């Protein structure tokens, strides 16, 4: 059951990247052939971006600290 959820989470991430980054929900062109070509090229660009991130060992993504954590750190209530 957990494997099914993990696979779905990976797919949801890919869809989210496609929608947020290049704006896959909005087409620049009219006509099905042009829109189809745009979707293929967008998918190719996303795959190349994800491969680049996978093979770049020096990039270490970190999340931003929350506002509460920043306040606590500023006032000495939490470790940096």
mmCIF file of the N, C-alpha and C atoms, coordinates in Angstrom:
data_MODEL
# 
_entry.id   MODEL 
# 
loop_
_atom_site.group_PDB 
_atom_site.id 
_atom_site.type_symbol 
_atom_site.label_atom_id 
_atom_site.label_alt_id 
_atom_site.label_comp_id 
_atom_site.label_asym_id 
_atom_site.label_entity_id 
_atom_site.label_seq_id 
_atom_site.pdbx_PDB_ins_code 
_atom_site.Cartn_x 
_atom_site.Cartn_y 
_atom_site.Cartn_z 
_atom_site.occupancy 
_atom_site.B_iso_or_equiv 
_atom_site.pdbx_formal_charge 
_atom_site.auth_seq_id 
_atom_site.auth_comp_id 
_atom_site.auth_asym_id 
_atom_site.auth_atom_id 
_atom_site.pdbx_PDB_model_num 
ATOM 1   N N  . UNK A 1 1  ? 0.815  -1.184 0.000   1.00 0.00 ? 1  UNK A N  1 
ATOM 2   C CA . UNK A 1 1  ? 0.000  0.000  0.000   1.00 0.00 ? 1  UNK A CA 1 
ATOM 3   C C  . UNK A 1 1  ? 0.866  1.259  0.000   1.00 0.00 ? 1  UNK A C  1 
ATOM 4   N N  . UNK A 1 2  ? 1.947  1.257  0.794   1.00 0.00 ? 2  UNK A N  1 
ATOM 5   C CA . UNK A 1 2  ? 2.826  2.426  0.854   1.00 0.00 ? 2  UNK A CA 1 
ATOM 6   C C  . UNK A 1 2  ? 3.528  2.647  -0.474  1.00 0.00 ? 2  UNK A C  1 
ATOM 7   N N  . UNK A 1 3  ? 3.847  1.574  -1.190  1.00 0.00 ? 3  UNK A N  1 
ATOM 8   C CA . UNK A 1 3  ? 4.506  1.718  -2.494  1.00 0.00 ? 3  UNK A CA 1 
ATOM 9   C C  . UNK A 1 3  ? 3.586  2.435  -3.487  1.00 0.00 ? 3  UNK A C  1 
ATOM 10  N N  . UNK A 1 4  ? 2.299  2.154  -3.400  1.00 0.00 ? 4  UNK A N  1 
ATOM 11  C CA . UNK A 1 4  ? 1.337  2.823  -4.277  1.00 0.00 ? 4  UNK A CA 1 
ATOM 12  C C  . UNK A 1 4  ? 1.292  4.314  -3.982  1.00 0.00 ? 4  UNK A C  1 
ATOM 13  N N  . UNK A 1 5  ? 1.277  4.673  -2.705  1.00 0.00 ? 5  UNK A N  1 
ATOM 14  C CA . UNK A 1 5  ? 1.258  6.077  -2.330  1.00 0.00 ? 5  UNK A CA 1 
ATOM 15  C C  . UNK A 1 5  ? 2.556  6.778  -2.729  1.00 0.00 ? 5  UNK A C  1 
ATOM 16  N N  . UNK A 1 6  ? 3.697  6.088  -2.597  1.00 0.00 ? 6  UNK A N  1 
ATOM 17  C CA . UNK A 1 6  ? 4.971  6.684  -2.990  1.00 0.00 ? 6  UNK A CA 1 
ATOM 18  C C  . UNK A 1 6  ? 5.006  6.962  -4.482  1.00 0.00 ? 6  UNK A C  1 
ATOM 19  N N  . UNK A 1 7  ? 4.491  6.041  -5.282  1.00 0.00 ? 7  UNK A N  1 
ATOM 20  C CA . UNK A 1 7  ? 4.458  6.253  -6.733  1.00 0.00 ? 7  UNK A CA 1 
ATOM 21  C C  . UNK A 1 7  ? 3.555  7.432  -7.066  1.00 0.00 ? 7  UNK A C  1 
ATOM 22  N N  . UNK A 1 8  ? 2.430  7.517  -6.405  1.00 0.00 ? 8  UNK A N  1 
ATOM 23  C CA . UNK A 1 8  ? 1.513  8.637  -6.662  1.00 0.00 ? 8  UNK A CA 1 
ATOM 24  C C  . UNK A 1 8  ? 2.140  9.962  -6.263  1.00 0.00 ? 8  UNK A C  1 
ATOM 25  N N  . UNK A 1 9  ? 2.877  9.980  -5.155  1.00 0.00 ? 9  UNK A N  1 
ATOM 26  C CA . UNK A 1 9  ? 3.532  11.210 -4.720  1.00 0.00 ? 9  UNK A CA 1 
ATOM 27  C C  . UNK A 1 9  ? 4.535  11.680 -5.756  1.00 0.00 ? 9  UNK A C  1 
ATOM 28  N N  . UNK A 1 10 ? 5.281  10.759 -6.359  1.00 0.00 ? 10 UNK A N  1 
ATOM 29  C CA . UNK A 1 10 ? 6.237  11.122 -7.398  1.00 0.00 ? 10 UNK A CA 1 
ATOM 30  C C  . UNK A 1 10 ? 5.557  11.705 -8.613  1.00 0.00 ? 10 UNK A C  1 
ATOM 31  N N  . UNK A 1 11 ? 4.428  11.138 -8.988  1.00 0.00 ? 11 UNK A N  1 
ATOM 32  C CA . UNK A 1 11 ? 3.677  11.641 -10.134 1.00 0.00 ? 11 UNK A CA 1 
ATOM 33  C C  . UNK A 1 11 ? 3.112  13.019 -9.834  1.00 0.00 ? 11 UNK A C  1 
ATOM 34  N N  . UNK A 1 12 ? 2.603  13.202 -8.624  1.00 0.00 ? 12 UNK A N  1 
ATOM 35  C CA . UNK A 1 12 ? 2.052  14.507 -8.242  1.00 0.00 ? 12 UNK A CA 1 
ATOM 36  C C  . UNK A 1 12 ? 3.128  15.596 -8.269  1.00 0.00 ? 12 UNK A C  1 
ATOM 37  N N  . UNK A 1 13 ? 4.348  15.257 -7.881  1.00 0.00 ? 13 UNK A N  1 
ATOM 38  C CA . UNK A 1 13 ? 5.436  16.223 -7.925  1.00 0.00 ? 13 UNK A CA 1 
ATOM 39  C C  . UNK A 1 13 ? 5.727  16.630 -9.358  1.00 0.00 ? 13 UNK A C  1 
ATOM 40  N N  . UNK A 1 14 ? 5.749  15.653 -10.265 1.00 0.00 ? 14 UNK A N  1 
ATOM 41  C CA . UNK A 1 14 ? 6.028  15.956 -11.670 1.00 0.00 ? 14 UNK A CA 1 
ATOM 42  C C  . UNK A 1 14 ? 4.940  16.848 -12.268 1.00 0.00 ? 14 UNK A C  1 
ATOM 43  N N  . UNK A 1 15 ? 3.703  16.567 -11.951 1.00 0.00 ? 15 UNK A N  1 
ATOM 44  C CA . UNK A 1 15 ? 2.598  17.384 -12.457 1.00 0.00 ? 15 UNK A CA 1 
ATOM 45  C C  . UNK A 1 15 ? 2.676  18.790 -11.872 1.00 0.00 ? 15 UNK A C  1 
ATOM 46  N N  . UNK A 1 16 ? 2.987  18.894 -10.597 1.00 0.00 ? 16 UNK A N  1 
ATOM 47  C CA . UNK A 1 16 ? 3.095  20.194 -9.949  1.00 0.00 ? 16 UNK A CA 1 
ATOM 48  C C  . UNK A 1 16 ? 4.212  21.020 -10.573 1.00 0.00 ? 16 UNK A C  1 
ATOM 49  N N  . UNK A 1 17 ? 5.350  20.381 -10.858 1.00 0.00 ? 17 UNK A N  1 
ATOM 50  C CA . UNK A 1 17 ? 6.450  21.100 -11.504 1.00 0.00 ? 17 UNK A CA 1 
ATOM 51  C C  . UNK A 1 17 ? 6.042  21.584 -12.884 1.00 0.00 ? 17 UNK A C  1 
ATOM 52  N N  . UNK A 1 18 ? 5.307  20.770 -13.621 1.00 0.00 ? 18 UNK A N  1 
ATOM 53  C CA . UNK A 1 18 ? 4.892  21.148 -14.975 1.00 0.00 ? 18 UNK A CA 1 
ATOM 54  C C  . UNK A 1 18 ? 3.901  22.308 -14.948 1.00 0.00 ? 18 UNK A C  1 
ATOM 55  N N  . UNK A 1 19 ? 3.050  22.338 -13.946 1.00 0.00 ? 19 UNK A N  1 
ATOM 56  C CA . UNK A 1 19 ? 2.037  23.391 -13.874 1.00 0.00 ? 19 UNK A CA 1 
ATOM 57  C C  . UNK A 1 19 ? 2.644  24.693 -13.362 1.00 0.00 ? 19 UNK A C  1 
ATOM 58  N N  . UNK A 1 20 ? 3.479  24.617 -12.319 1.00 0.00 ? 20 UNK A N  1 
ATOM 59  C CA . UNK A 1 20 ? 4.036  25.826 -11.721 1.00 0.00 ? 20 UNK A CA 1 
ATOM 60  C C  . UNK A 1 20 ? 5.115  26.450 -12.593 1.00 0.00 ? 20 UNK A C  1 
ATOM 61  N N  . UNK A 1 21 ? 6.021  25.636 -13.125 1.00 0.00 ? 21 UNK A N  1 
ATOM 62  C CA . UNK A 1 21 ? 7.157  26.169 -13.875 1.00 0.00 ? 21 UNK A CA 1 
ATOM 63  C C  . UNK A 1 21 ? 6.759  26.763 -15.219 1.00 0.00 ? 21 UNK A C  1 
ATOM 64  N N  . UNK A 1 22 ? 6.610  25.925 -16.233 1.00 0.00 ? 22 UNK A N  1 
ATOM 65  C CA . UNK A 1 22 ? 6.312  26.447 -17.567 1.00 0.00 ? 22 UNK A CA 1 
ATOM 66  C C  . UNK A 1 22 ? 4.835  26.731 -17.809 1.00 0.00 ? 22 UNK A C  1 
ATOM 67  N N  . UNK A 1 23 ? 3.988  26.499 -16.846 1.00 0.00 ? 23 UNK A N  1 
ATOM 68  C CA . UNK A 1 23 ? 2.567  26.804 -17.010 1.00 0.00 ? 23 UNK A CA 1 
ATOM 69  C C  . UNK A 1 23 ? 1.890  25.889 -18.013 1.00 0.00 ? 23 UNK A C  1 
ATOM 70  N N  . UNK A 1 24 ? 1.921  24.624 -17.748 1.00 0.00 ? 24 UNK A N  1 
ATOM 71  C CA . UNK A 1 24 ? 1.410  23.632 -18.692 1.00 0.00 ? 24 UNK A CA 1 
ATOM 72  C C  . UNK A 1 24 ? -0.099 23.730 -18.910 1.00 0.00 ? 24 UNK A C  1 
ATOM 73  N N  . UNK A 1 25 ? -0.821 24.314 -17.978 1.00 0.00 ? 25 UNK A N  1 
ATOM 74  C CA . UNK A 1 25 ? -2.276 24.404 -18.139 1.00 0.00 ? 25 UNK A CA 1 
ATOM 75  C C  . UNK A 1 25 ? -2.702 25.441 -19.158 1.00 0.00 ? 25 UNK A C  1 
ATOM 76  N N  . UNK A 1 26 ? -1.812 26.372 -19.471 1.00 0.00 ? 26 UNK A N  1 
ATOM 77  C CA . UNK A 1 26 ? -2.144 27.426 -20.423 1.00 0.00 ? 26 UNK A CA 1 
ATOM 78  C C  . UNK A 1 26 ? -1.292 27.260 -21.673 1.00 0.00 ? 26 UNK A C  1 
ATOM 79  N N  . UNK A 1 27 ? -1.947 27.219 -22.801 1.00 0.00 ? 27 UNK A N  1 
ATOM 80  C CA . UNK A 1 27 ? -1.228 27.032 -24.050 1.00 0.00 ? 27 UNK A CA 1 
ATOM 81  C C  . UNK A 1 27 ? -0.957 28.375 -24.717 1.00 0.00 ? 27 UNK A C  1 
ATOM 82  N N  . UNK A 1 28 ? 0.185  28.479 -25.376 1.00 0.00 ? 28 UNK A N  1 
ATOM 83  C CA . UNK A 1 28 ? 0.519  29.698 -26.101 1.00 0.00 ? 28 UNK A CA 1 
ATOM 84  C C  . UNK A 1 28 ? -0.073 29.690 -27.500 1.00 0.00 ? 28 UNK A C  1 
ATOM 85  N N  . UNK A 1 29 ? -0.463 28.528 -27.962 1.00 0.00 ? 29 UNK A N  1 
ATOM 86  C CA . UNK A 1 29 ? -0.859 28.381 -29.359 1.00 0.00 ? 29 UNK A CA 1 
ATOM 87  C C  . UNK A 1 29 ? -2.304 27.928 -29.481 1.00 0.00 ? 29 UNK A C  1 
ATOM 88  N N  . UNK A 1 30 ? -2.839 28.061 -30.688 1.00 0.00 ? 30 UNK A N  1 
ATOM 89  C CA . UNK A 1 30 ? -4.163 27.532 -30.999 1.00 0.00 ? 30 UNK A CA 1 
ATOM 90  C C  . UNK A 1 30 ? -3.997 26.347 -31.924 1.00 0.00 ? 30 UNK A C  1 
ATOM 91  N N  . UNK A 1 31 ? -4.876 25.404 -31.772 1.00 0.00 ? 31 UNK A N  1 
ATOM 92  C CA . UNK A 1 31 ? -4.829 24.230 -32.624 1.00 0.00 ? 31 UNK A CA 1 
ATOM 93  C C  . UNK A 1 31 ? -4.172 23.066 -31.908 1.00 0.00 ? 31 UNK A C  1 
ATOM 94  N N  . UNK A 1 32 ? -4.765 21.907 -32.051 1.00 0.00 ? 32 UNK A N  1 
ATOM 95  C CA . UNK A 1 32 ? -4.302 20.727 -31.331 1.00 0.00 ? 32 UNK A CA 1 
ATOM 96  C C  . UNK A 1 32 ? -2.873 20.325 -31.688 1.00 0.00 ? 32 UNK A C  1 
ATOM 97  N N  . UNK A 1 33 ? -2.458 20.342 -32.948 1.00 0.00 ? 33 UNK A N  1 
ATOM 98  C CA . UNK A 1 33 ? -1.074 19.934 -33.245 1.00 0.00 ? 33 UNK A CA 1 
ATOM 99  C C  . UNK A 1 33 ? -0.029 20.833 -32.571 1.00 0.00 ? 33 UNK A C  1 
ATOM 100 N N  . UNK A 1 34 ? -0.266 22.138 -32.548 1.00 0.00 ? 34 UNK A N  1 
ATOM 101 C CA . UNK A 1 34 ? 0.686  23.053 -31.922 1.00 0.00 ? 34 UNK A CA 1 
ATOM 102 C C  . UNK A 1 34 ? 0.703  22.890 -30.408 1.00 0.00 ? 34 UNK A C  1 
ATOM 103 N N  . UNK A 1 35 ? -0.457 22.706 -29.832 1.00 0.00 ? 35 UNK A N  1 
ATOM 104 C CA . UNK A 1 35 ? -0.545 22.509 -28.377 1.00 0.00 ? 35 UNK A CA 1 
ATOM 105 C C  . UNK A 1 35 ? 0.130  21.193 -27.998 1.00 0.00 ? 35 UNK A C  1 
ATOM 106 N N  . UNK A 1 36 ? -0.076 20.175 -28.816 1.00 0.00 ? 36 UNK A N  1 
ATOM 107 C CA . UNK A 1 36 ? 0.559  18.876 -28.556 1.00 0.00 ? 36 UNK A CA 1 
ATOM 108 C C  . UNK A 1 36 ? 2.078  19.010 -28.609 1.00 0.00 ? 36 UNK A C  1 
ATOM 109 N N  . UNK A 1 37 ? 2.582  19.720 -29.601 1.00 0.00 ? 37 UNK A N  1 
ATOM 110 C CA . UNK A 1 37 ? 4.024  19.924 -29.712 1.00 0.00 ? 37 UNK A CA 1 
ATOM 111 C C  . UNK A 1 37 ? 4.546  20.713 -28.510 1.00 0.00 ? 37 UNK A C  1 
ATOM 112 N N  . UNK A 1 38 ? 3.812  21.721 -28.068 1.00 0.00 ? 38 UNK A N  1 
ATOM 113 C CA . UNK A 1 38 ? 4.223  22.485 -26.896 1.00 0.00 ? 38 UNK A CA 1 
ATOM 114 C C  . UNK A 1 38 ? 4.291  21.581 -25.669 1.00 0.00 ? 38 UNK A C  1 
ATOM 115 N N  . UNK A 1 39 ? 3.316  20.700 -25.493 1.00 0.00 ? 39 UNK A N  1 
ATOM 116 C CA . UNK A 1 39 ? 3.313  19.799 -24.344 1.00 0.00 ? 39 UNK A CA 1 
ATOM 117 C C  . UNK A 1 39 ? 4.485  18.832 -24.393 1.00 0.00 ? 39 UNK A C  1 
ATOM 118 N N  . UNK A 1 40 ? 4.816  18.338 -25.575 1.00 0.00 ? 40 UNK A N  1 
ATOM 119 C CA . UNK A 1 40 ? 5.954  17.423 -25.711 1.00 0.00 ? 40 UNK A CA 1 
ATOM 120 C C  . UNK A 1 40 ? 7.252  18.144 -25.370 1.00 0.00 ? 40 UNK A C  1 
ATOM 121 N N  . UNK A 1 41 ? 7.432  19.350 -25.910 1.00 0.00 ? 41 UNK A N  1 
ATOM 122 C CA . UNK A 1 41 ? 8.660  20.098 -25.637 1.00 0.00 ? 41 UNK A CA 1 
ATOM 123 C C  . UNK A 1 41 ? 8.753  20.513 -24.172 1.00 0.00 ? 41 UNK A C  1 
ATOM 124 N N  . UNK A 1 42 ? 7.624  20.832 -23.554 1.00 0.00 ? 42 UNK A N  1 
ATOM 125 C CA . UNK A 1 42 ? 7.619  21.160 -22.129 1.00 0.00 ? 42 UNK A CA 1 
ATOM 126 C C  . UNK A 1 42 ? 8.021  19.944 -21.301 1.00 0.00 ? 42 UNK A C  1 
ATOM 127 N N  . UNK A 1 43 ? 7.487  18.788 -21.650 1.00 0.00 ? 43 UNK A N  1 
ATOM 128 C CA . UNK A 1 43 ? 7.865  17.560 -20.947 1.00 0.00 ? 43 UNK A CA 1 
ATOM 129 C C  . UNK A 1 43 ? 9.337  17.244 -21.115 1.00 0.00 ? 43 UNK A C  1 
ATOM 130 N N  . UNK A 1 44 ? 9.858  17.458 -22.313 1.00 0.00 ? 44 UNK A N  1 
ATOM 131 C CA . UNK A 1 44 ? 11.282 17.238 -22.561 1.00 0.00 ? 44 UNK A CA 1 
ATOM 132 C C  . UNK A 1 44 ? 12.129 18.179 -21.712 1.00 0.00 ? 44 UNK A C  1 
ATOM 133 N N  . UNK A 1 45 ? 11.741 19.439 -21.657 1.00 0.00 ? 45 UNK A N  1 
ATOM 134 C CA . UNK A 1 45 ? 12.481 20.412 -20.851 1.00 0.00 ? 45 UNK A CA 1 
ATOM 135 C C  . UNK A 1 45 ? 12.438 20.044 -19.368 1.00 0.00 ? 45 UNK A C  1 
ATOM 136 N N  . UNK A 1 46 ? 11.292 19.586 -18.888 1.00 0.00 ? 46 UNK A N  1 
ATOM 137 C CA . UNK A 1 46 ? 11.190 19.188 -17.476 1.00 0.00 ? 46 UNK A CA 1 
ATOM 138 C C  . UNK A 1 46 ? 12.071 17.979 -17.185 1.00 0.00 ? 46 UNK A C  1 
ATOM 139 N N  . UNK A 1 47 ? 12.085 17.018 -18.104 1.00 0.00 ? 47 UNK A N  1 
ATOM 140 C CA . UNK A 1 47 ? 12.923 15.834 -17.912 1.00 0.00 ? 47 UNK A CA 1 
ATOM 141 C C  . UNK A 1 47 ? 14.398 16.210 -17.877 1.00 0.00 ? 47 UNK A C  1 
ATOM 142 N N  . UNK A 1 48 ? 14.812 17.110 -18.777 1.00 0.00 ? 48 UNK A N  1 
ATOM 143 C CA . UNK A 1 48 ? 16.208 17.551 -18.774 1.00 0.00 ? 48 UNK A CA 1 
ATOM 144 C C  . UNK A 1 48 ? 16.555 18.295 -17.492 1.00 0.00 ? 48 UNK A C  1 
ATOM 145 N N  . UNK A 1 49 ? 15.644 19.113 -17.012 1.00 0.00 ? 49 UNK A N  1 
ATOM 146 C CA . UNK A 1 49 ? 15.868 19.844 -15.769 1.00 0.00 ? 49 UNK A CA 1 
ATOM 147 C C  . UNK A 1 49 ? 16.002 18.878 -14.590 1.00 0.00 ? 49 UNK A C  1 
ATOM 148 N N  . UNK A 1 50 ? 15.135 17.884 -14.545 1.00 0.00 ? 50 UNK A N  1 
ATOM 149 C CA . UNK A 1 50 ? 15.177 16.922 -13.443 1.00 0.00 ? 50 UNK A CA 1 
ATOM 150 C C  . UNK A 1 50 ? 16.423 16.046 -13.514 1.00 0.00 ? 50 UNK A C  1 
ATOM 151 N N  . UNK A 1 51 ? 16.853 15.686 -14.739 1.00 0.00 ? 51 UNK A N  1 
ATOM 152 C CA . UNK A 1 51 ? 18.092 14.919 -14.883 1.00 0.00 ? 51 UNK A CA 1 
ATOM 153 C C  . UNK A 1 51 ? 19.294 15.748 -14.441 1.00 0.00 ? 51 UNK A C  1 
ATOM 154 N N  . UNK A 1 52 ? 19.301 17.025 -14.803 1.00 0.00 ? 52 UNK A N  1 
ATOM 155 C CA . UNK A 1 52 ? 20.386 17.890 -14.374 1.00 0.00 ? 52 UNK A CA 1 
ATOM 156 C C  . UNK A 1 52 ? 20.454 18.000 -12.866 1.00 0.00 ? 52 UNK A C  1 
ATOM 157 N N  . UNK A 1 53 ? 19.309 18.114 -12.229 1.00 0.00 ? 53 UNK A N  1 
ATOM 158 C CA . UNK A 1 53 ? 19.276 18.190 -10.767 1.00 0.00 ? 53 UNK A CA 1 
ATOM 159 C C  . UNK A 1 53 ? 19.713 16.870 -10.138 1.00 0.00 ? 53 UNK A C  1 
ATOM 160 N N  . UNK A 1 54 ? 19.403 15.764 -10.784 1.00 0.00 ? 54 UNK A N  1 
ATOM 161 C CA . UNK A 1 54 ? 19.766 14.445 -10.249 1.00 0.00 ? 54 UNK A CA 1 
ATOM 162 C C  . UNK A 1 54 ? 21.276 14.229 -10.314 1.00 0.00 ? 54 UNK A C  1 
ATOM 163 N N  . UNK A 1 55 ? 21.883 14.651 -11.416 1.00 0.00 ? 55 UNK A N  1 
ATOM 164 C CA . UNK A 1 55 ? 23.307 14.403 -11.612 1.00 0.00 ? 55 UNK A CA 1 
ATOM 165 C C  . UNK A 1 55 ? 24.193 15.525 -11.083 1.00 0.00 ? 55 UNK A C  1 
ATOM 166 N N  . UNK A 1 56 ? 23.644 16.542 -10.458 1.00 0.00 ? 56 UNK A N  1 
ATOM 167 C CA . UNK A 1 56 ? 24.423 17.627 -9.887  1.00 0.00 ? 56 UNK A CA 1 
ATOM 168 C C  . UNK A 1 56 ? 24.611 17.361 -8.399  1.00 0.00 ? 56 UNK A C  1 
ATOM 169 N N  . UNK A 1 57 ? 25.749 16.770 -8.013  1.00 0.00 ? 57 UNK A N  1 
ATOM 170 C CA . UNK A 1 57 ? 25.930 16.414 -6.603  1.00 0.00 ? 57 UNK A CA 1 
ATOM 171 C C  . UNK A 1 57 ? 26.204 17.620 -5.705  1.00 0.00 ? 57 UNK A C  1 
ATOM 172 N N  . UNK A 1 58 ? 26.603 18.752 -6.272  1.00 0.00 ? 58 UNK A N  1 
ATOM 173 C CA . UNK A 1 58 ? 26.949 19.897 -5.435  1.00 0.00 ? 58 UNK A CA 1 
ATOM 174 C C  . UNK A 1 58 ? 25.717 20.663 -4.971  1.00 0.00 ? 58 UNK A C  1 
ATOM 175 N N  . UNK A 1 59 ? 24.582 20.459 -5.626  1.00 0.00 ? 59 UNK A N  1 
ATOM 176 C CA . UNK A 1 59 ? 23.368 21.182 -5.252  1.00 0.00 ? 59 UNK A CA 1 
ATOM 177 C C  . UNK A 1 59 ? 22.692 20.463 -4.097  1.00 0.00 ? 59 UNK A C  1 
ATOM 178 N N  . UNK A 1 60 ? 22.549 21.164 -2.988  1.00 0.00 ? 60 UNK A N  1 
ATOM 179 C CA . UNK A 1 60 ? 21.910 20.596 -1.806  1.00 0.00 ? 60 UNK A CA 1 
ATOM 180 C C  . UNK A 1 60 ? 20.701 21.465 -1.462  1.00 0.00 ? 60 UNK A C  1 
ATOM 181 N N  . UNK A 1 61 ? 19.496 21.074 -1.919  1.00 0.00 ? 61 UNK A N  1 
ATOM 182 C CA . UNK A 1 61 ? 18.332 21.922 -1.658  1.00 0.00 ? 61 UNK A CA 1 
ATOM 183 C C  . UNK A 1 61 ? 17.964 21.934 -0.180  1.00 0.00 ? 61 UNK A C  1 
ATOM 184 N N  . UNK A 1 62 ? 17.690 23.116 0.321   1.00 0.00 ? 62 UNK A N  1 
ATOM 185 C CA . UNK A 1 62 ? 17.247 23.254 1.703   1.00 0.00 ? 62 UNK A CA 1 
ATOM 186 C C  . UNK A 1 62 ? 15.952 24.056 1.709   1.00 0.00 ? 62 UNK A C  1 
ATOM 187 N N  . UNK A 1 63 ? 15.180 23.841 2.715   1.00 0.00 ? 63 UNK A N  1 
ATOM 188 C CA . UNK A 1 63 ? 13.925 24.571 2.834   1.00 0.00 ? 63 UNK A CA 1 
ATOM 189 C C  . UNK A 1 63 ? 14.161 25.837 3.655   1.00 0.00 ? 63 UNK A C  1 
ATOM 190 N N  . UNK A 1 64 ? 13.341 26.827 3.411   1.00 0.00 ? 64 UNK A N  1 
ATOM 191 C CA . UNK A 1 64 ? 13.430 28.059 4.182   1.00 0.00 ? 64 UNK A CA 1 
ATOM 192 C C  . UNK A 1 64 ? 12.924 27.809 5.588   1.00 0.00 ? 64 UNK A C  1 
ATOM 193 N N  . UNK A 1 65 ? 13.545 28.439 6.579   1.00 0.00 ? 65 UNK A N  1 
ATOM 194 C CA . UNK A 1 65 ? 13.002 28.310 7.931   1.00 0.00 ? 65 UNK A CA 1 
ATOM 195 C C  . UNK A 1 65 ? 11.695 29.097 8.039   1.00 0.00 ? 65 UNK A C  1 
ATOM 196 N N  . UNK A 1 66 ? 10.804 28.611 8.866   1.00 0.00 ? 66 UNK A N  1 
ATOM 197 C CA . UNK A 1 66 ? 9.529  29.300 9.048   1.00 0.00 ? 66 UNK A CA 1 
ATOM 198 C C  . UNK A 1 66 ? 9.749  30.611 9.799   1.00 0.00 ? 66 UNK A C  1 
ATOM 199 N N  . UNK A 1 67 ? 8.766  31.461 9.751   1.00 0.00 ? 67 UNK A N  1 
ATOM 200 C CA . UNK A 1 67 ? 8.848  32.740 10.451  1.00 0.00 ? 67 UNK A CA 1 
ATOM 201 C C  . UNK A 1 67 ? 8.986  32.537 11.958  1.00 0.00 ? 67 UNK A C  1 
ATOM 202 N N  . UNK A 1 68 ? 8.295  31.538 12.482  1.00 0.00 ? 68 UNK A N  1 
ATOM 203 C CA . UNK A 1 68 ? 8.376  31.254 13.920  1.00 0.00 ? 68 UNK A CA 1 
ATOM 204 C C  . UNK A 1 68 ? 9.797  30.823 14.283  1.00 0.00 ? 68 UNK A C  1 
ATOM 205 N N  . UNK A 1 69 ? 10.393 29.974 13.443  1.00 0.00 ? 69 UNK A N  1 
ATOM 206 C CA . UNK A 1 69 ? 11.763 29.522 13.713  1.00 0.00 ? 69 UNK A CA 1 
ATOM 207 C C  . UNK A 1 69 ? 12.739 30.694 13.632  1.00 0.00 ? 69 UNK A C  1 
ATOM 208 N N  . UNK A 1 70 ? 12.553 31.581 12.654  1.00 0.00 ? 70 UNK A N  1 
ATOM 209 C CA . UNK A 1 70 ? 13.422 32.750 12.546  1.00 0.00 ? 70 UNK A CA 1 
ATOM 210 C C  . UNK A 1 70 ? 13.322 33.623 13.800  1.00 0.00 ? 70 UNK A C  1 
ATOM 211 N N  . UNK A 1 71 ? 12.102 33.821 14.294  1.00 0.00 ? 71 UNK A N  1 
ATOM 212 C CA . UNK A 1 71 ? 11.926 34.620 15.510  1.00 0.00 ? 71 UNK A CA 1 
ATOM 213 C C  . UNK A 1 71 ? 12.572 33.950 16.719  1.00 0.00 ? 71 UNK A C  1 
ATOM 214 N N  . UNK A 1 72 ? 12.386 32.647 16.846  1.00 0.00 ? 72 UNK A N  1 
ATOM 215 C CA . UNK A 1 72 ? 12.975 31.920 17.972  1.00 0.00 ? 72 UNK A CA 1 
ATOM 216 C C  . UNK A 1 72 ? 14.493 31.970 17.916  1.00 0.00 ? 72 UNK A C  1 
ATOM 217 N N  . UNK A 1 73 ? 15.057 31.816 16.719  1.00 0.00 ? 73 UNK A N  1 
ATOM 218 C CA . UNK A 1 73 ? 16.500 31.872 16.565  1.00 0.00 ? 73 UNK A CA 1 
ATOM 219 C C  . UNK A 1 73 ? 17.036 33.269 16.874  1.00 0.00 ? 73 UNK A C  1 
ATOM 220 N N  . UNK A 1 74 ? 16.307 34.289 16.428  1.00 0.00 ? 74 UNK A N  1 
ATOM 221 C CA . UNK A 1 74 ? 16.722 35.671 16.673  1.00 0.00 ? 74 UNK A CA 1 
ATOM 222 C C  . UNK A 1 74 ? 16.733 36.006 18.158  1.00 0.00 ? 74 UNK A C  1 
ATOM 223 N N  . UNK A 1 75 ? 15.845 35.391 18.936  1.00 0.00 ? 75 UNK A N  1 
ATOM 224 C CA . UNK A 1 75 ? 15.733 35.693 20.364  1.00 0.00 ? 75 UNK A CA 1 
ATOM 225 C C  . UNK A 1 75 ? 16.401 34.627 21.237  1.00 0.00 ? 75 UNK A C  1 
ATOM 226 N N  . UNK A 1 76 ? 17.161 33.720 20.604  1.00 0.00 ? 76 UNK A N  1 
ATOM 227 C CA . UNK A 1 76 ? 17.916 32.741 21.373  1.00 0.00 ? 76 UNK A CA 1 
ATOM 228 C C  . UNK A 1 76 ? 17.086 31.611 21.956  1.00 0.00 ? 76 UNK A C  1 
ATOM 229 N N  . UNK A 1 77 ? 15.904 31.364 21.397  1.00 0.00 ? 77 UNK A N  1 
ATOM 230 C CA . UNK A 1 77 ? 15.049 30.304 21.928  1.00 0.00 ? 77 UNK A CA 1 
ATOM 231 C C  . UNK A 1 77 ? 15.244 28.971 21.208  1.00 0.00 ? 77 UNK A C  1 
ATOM 232 N N  . UNK A 1 78 ? 15.968 28.987 20.084  1.00 0.00 ? 78 UNK A N  1 
ATOM 233 C CA . UNK A 1 78 ? 16.188 27.760 19.317  1.00 0.00 ? 78 UNK A CA 1 
ATOM 234 C C  . UNK A 1 78 ? 17.594 27.788 18.750  1.00 0.00 ? 78 UNK A C  1 
ATOM 235 N N  . UNK A 1 79 ? 18.116 26.611 18.490  1.00 0.00 ? 79 UNK A N  1 
ATOM 236 C CA . UNK A 1 79 ? 19.457 26.527 17.882  1.00 0.00 ? 79 UNK A CA 1 
ATOM 237 C C  . UNK A 1 79 ? 19.377 26.942 16.421  1.00 0.00 ? 79 UNK A C  1 
ATOM 238 N N  . UNK A 1 80 ? 20.441 27.542 15.942  1.00 0.00 ? 80 UNK A N  1 
ATOM 239 C CA . UNK A 1 80 ? 20.480 27.986 14.537  1.00 0.00 ? 80 UNK A CA 1 
ATOM 240 C C  . UNK A 1 80 ? 20.565 26.775 13.683  1.00 0.00 ? 80 UNK A C  1 
# 
